[in-house]
Amino acid sequence: MAGIVDVRYPIKGLCVWHPFGLVLKNKVYLILRSLLDVDHQEALFPLLIPETEFMKEAEHIKGFEEEVYWVTKGGTTPLDVPLALRPTSETAIYPMFKLWIRSHADLPLKMYQIVNTFRYETKHTRPLIRVREITSFKEAHTAHTTWEAAEKQVHEAMRIYSEFYDRLAIPYIITKRPNWDKFPGADYSIAVDTLMPDGKTLQIGTIHHLGSNFAKTFDITYEDVNGEQQYVHQTCYGISERCIAAVIAIHGDDKGLVFPPEVAPIQVVVIPIPFGKGKDVLEASKRVHKMLSDAGFRAALDSSDERPGAKFYKWEMKGVPLRIEVGPRDLKSNSVTLVRRDTSEKTSIPVPDLVPAINQKLKDIHANLCVRAKKSFDERVVECATLSEVKTAVKKGIARVNWCGDEQCGIKMEDGTGADVLGELAQTKKGKCPVCGKDADKVVLMARTY
């Protein structure tokens, strides 16, 4: 009905993007590209990865071995070397980094691509959340002279992701993943999570410090200022169309979709409401629509024969931030009625003042979506001292709890609550570990996850 994706494609876990949904996706990823293009270069690497390259990094492969699709034939001819459909692209990109990086003058190297990736998900698939083809996987890969320089890039990636989700009005929390849940082959992993309406968290971004692990596997070295060969230090960070799922789930309501204005496929819809003077109302609506389009808004004119109520319902469901109603009374006063999707507030606006009024309303809508989503998020993050309190908290949201840092205690926290340790927060808080009872100053978040 809303026209985002169609899940009826005859392969489980694969979806078709409707034109309306594709516009939404492209608007979202335009923001991401604008943030990365400041100091990254966009590239495009092949979908197929030779088994000989894919199998080089043992820890990495172990993490993905159950999820890989393999191409074993070309037509009817068996291939000499099986080809993997990329589940992620480290093993496709790093053989090329070895060829491109020669000197410290070539560093830092910062590249990204937005591509489809394939993972054989055996869990229950969900559109945009858990799929077998990720149609829009943004993965950035960087190489640096030192471990510390790579760590600075980790923090820069955190800043980029923060700005990205701020512009989508999505509340988030950033944590350091526990070692048992880090990216295969990484020194450590950072994750960005948001909280969905059902109380589960959705991972909407990851950042990995790879150290020199992949550099040693793929022999990626550079000549330093002293003429010595050194291994590069690397990072990678990714976002998938889960960011679209977050926008839909967090901002939507019982009437349908609610879009932040910056990414709304249609920002304002003009609806003529003729009573007697149908032709005059339609002509006035056309003039308003042209004015808005000329001003740069993504505007639509609904001149269909449907009743006004049906039109209101249709465009509310599609999440259009603003609706303009033009009726006989509006004609007399040379004004229109402006209706906000997020609050249903109605305002009469003189036509000459319409463009600046819409600009302001769109800003107000974004601000309101930010406040509303953050309030809902914060209200569902609960301080907990015991595993029993954690079990209660994660039914509706996120539990904050102390942890001694011992991996076995962390795993017992998961086993004892049915929730996952999302990761460790940067701040500390004195307390007791709920498992061993020892003094603990680490703070972790726990939640049910997708």
Secondary structure, DSSP 8 states (H G I E B T S, - for coil): ---SEE--SSSTT--EE-HHHHHHHHHHHHHHHHHHTTT-EE----SEEEHHHHTS-HHHHHHHTTT-EEEEEETTEEEEEEEEE-SSSHHHHHHHHHHH--BGGG-SEEEEEEEEEE----S--BTTTB-SEEEEEEEEEEEESSHHHHHHHHHHHHHHHHHHHHHTT---EEEE--GGGS-TT-SEEEEEEEE-TTS-EEEEEEEEEEETHHHHHHT-EEE-TTS-EEE-EEEEEEE-THHHHHHHHHH-BTTB----TTT-S-SEEEEE--SS-HHHHHHHHHHHHHHHHHTT--EEE--SSS-HHHHHHHHHHTT-SEEEEE-HHHHHHTEEEEEETTT--EEEEEGGGHHHHHHHHHHHHHHHHHHHHHHHHHHTEEEESSHHHHHHHTTTSEEEEEE-S-HHHHHHHHHHHT-EEEEEEEEEEEEE-TTT--EEEEEEEEE-B-
